Amino acid sequence: MANVSFYGDQQFPLEMHKVRIIQKLHLLPIEERLAAIEGAGFNTFLLKNKDVFLDMLTDSGVNAMSQEQQAAMLNADDAYAGSATYFRLEDKVTELFGMDYFLPAHQGRACENIIFSTYVSPGDFVPMNYHFTTTKAHIVANGGTVVEYLRPEGIDVKIDHPFKGNMDTDALRELLESDASVPVVRMEAGTNLIGGQPFSLENLREVHALPRIRRATCARRLTASGQPLLH
């Protein structure tokens, strides 16, 4: 992003790219749009895309692609097995994260299903700052219970706070110090259901540190009781 000025001192933002592909949109008369909304029962998920002028239902996969991304699509090897594209991805994941194994998935929601079917068992509690619909569905489907610890300012529309997505770490600490089974703690970034509110990195560090305290406490309890210490 850069700024330019015209006949004066006012600065105007300048996008440092140009669009190469456009898609035609259709703006229906307001009467037809109202009829489409009523026909969908005021449920945005039941609207037909042909009746929508500007789609703001999701930010998943609706961005324009760069010229590098489009070129990569033409160069992709989509073989059913042994794909060169897979091995390029494997090399990059190993380079960036140092992982010996990884499992590609087509979307984050599919990853959620794999993660929570691995971590969550019936009777478990999964604390969050605030839930996302599919995240909660995957946890509940595996027998878990979602516990929301959003700070009070998160849903107060009358105050201006920069990090309304912060988790209440006092409440989280209380849960972790209890006998509740907590296999994982999840932070929802850009909490969609409260308007895309962010959390601070400071809050994230505090949340990250608390399960370590729980592990240390559990280790002391097991050692004091004479039970074998499991890792």
N, C-alpha and C positions, 0 to 999 in steps of 0.2 A: 504494500500500500504506500502511495506517495501523495503529496499534496501539490497543487498548482494554484496560482493566483491569476486573476484576470485584471479588470480595471479597478484595482483597489487592493487593499491589504487582506481581504478575506480569503482564507484558504479553503480549497475544495478538494475532497479526497478523490484520488484517481486510482481506479482498479488497474493493476498491472497485468491484464490479460485481455484477449478479445475472444468473442464467441464465434465458433465456426459452424455450429449446427443449431438450427432453431426448430421448434415444434409448434405447430399452429394450435392456438387455443380457441375455444368457442364460448362466447358470453351470451347465454340464453336470456330472453326477456325475463324480468323479475317475476312475472306471473308463473312462468314455466319452472323457474328455480324454486319458487315456493311450493309448487305442486310436486316437484321431485323430492323436496325435503319432507313434505307431509306423507308422500308415498313410501318413503323410507322409514316412517315412524320416528322422525327426528334422530335417527341413528346414523351417524356419519359413515359407519362401516358398511351400511346397506345402500349408500348412494352409488350410482353408476358414474364411472369416470367421465363419460361423455357429457354429463350434466354439470360437471364441476369446472369452474373457470380457473381458480387458483387453488391447488391442492396443498393444504397446510396440515393434513391429517397426521403426517409423519415426516421425519427427516431421514428415514432409513432408505438408502438407495435411490434418492431422487435428485442427487447432485449431478451437475454436468461433469463429464470426464475430461481429463487433460489429453493433449495429443499423444503423450507418452502412454497413457492407459489404453487409448484406442489402438495404438500401434502394437501394444503388448497383446491385445486380443487377437490380432491378425497373426501374431507370431506364436500363439499358444499351441501347445501340443495336448489335444484333448483325448488321447488314447485311454481306453478303459483301464489299462494297467501298465505300469512302467513308464508313465508319462514323464517327459523331460521337464514339463512345467512343475510337477511335484518335486523333482530333485532340485530344481532351482529354488523353490520355496524352502525345502529342507535345509539347503546350504545357508540360506539367509537367516532362518530361525536359529540355526546352530551358531552362526556368526554373532547374532545380536544377543541371544539369551543363553548360549552355552548348554542347551538342552539336548540330551541324547535321543529322546523320543518326543513326538508330538502327534496330535490327531487333528487333521484339518476338518473343519465343519463348514457348511454352506452359509451359516448365519449365527449371530450371537445367541438367538433363542434356542437353537439346536445345541449349542455349547452349554447353555443353562441346564437343559435336560440331562446331559451327560454328567455335569458337575454335581447336580443335586441328587441324581439317582445313585451317585457314588458316596456322597457325604451324608445325606439326610436319611434317617430311619424313623419309624413311628415313635412318637413321644419326644422327638428333638424340638428344640426351640432355635429359630434363626433370627437374631436381632438385625434390624436395618434402621437407617435413618428414615426412609419412607419406601414403600414397596412400589414395584412396577408390576403391571398386570400379569405378564407371563412369568415373571420371576416368582411371584406369589403362587401362581398356579402350579409350577413345577415343584415348589417346596411342599405345598399342601398335598399334591398328588403322591408324594413319597412319604406322607404321614407326618410331616413336620408342621410346626405352627410359627407363623410370622409374628414377630414382636416389633412394633415400630417405636423408635425412640427419637423422633424428631423434636428438636427444641421448640418451645412455645412460639418464638417469633416466626417459625417457618410457615405458619398458617394465619398469621396476623397481617391482614391486608392493609392495615392503617399505619404500619411502621416501615421505615426504610432501613433494611439491614443487608449488608453485602453478601452474607453467607447464610441464607435461610435454609439451606440443605444440611446444615451441621447436625451431627448426632449428639444426643444428650449423653455425654460420657459418664456422668454420675449414675444415671439409670442403667447404663450398660455395665458399669462396674458392679452394681448391686446384683444384677442377674448373674454375672460371671462368678461372683463370690458365693452364690447360692448353690444348691445341689442340682440345679437344672442341667440337662444335657444340651450343650451348645457346641455343635460340631464345626460351625463356621459363622463368621460375622460378615455381613455384606453391606457395602456402602453403594447407594445408587447415585451416580454422578449425573448432574443435570436433571434432577427429579421431575420427570414429565408431569406427574399428576398434581403437582403444586406449582405449575408454571415454569418448569425448567430451572429451579433454583439450585445454585452450586453450593458445595461445601468448601471450606478452606483447607489448605495443605496442613496447617497446624492442627486442625480438628482430625484430619485423616491420620496424622502421626500419633495423636493421642489414642485414637481407636485402635490403631495397629499395635500399640504397646500394651493394651489391656489384656488381650488373650495370653501374652507372654507371662503376665502376672498370674493369670489363672493356672497356667501350666506349672509354674513354680510352686503355687499353693497346693495343687493336686499332688505334686511330687513329694512335698513335705508331709502331706497327710498319709500317703502310701508308705513312706519310709517310717513314719511314726507308728503306723499300724502293723508294721512287719510284713506288708504285702509286697509282692515283687513289683519293681518299678518297670513299667512298660514305656517304650518310646514309640 
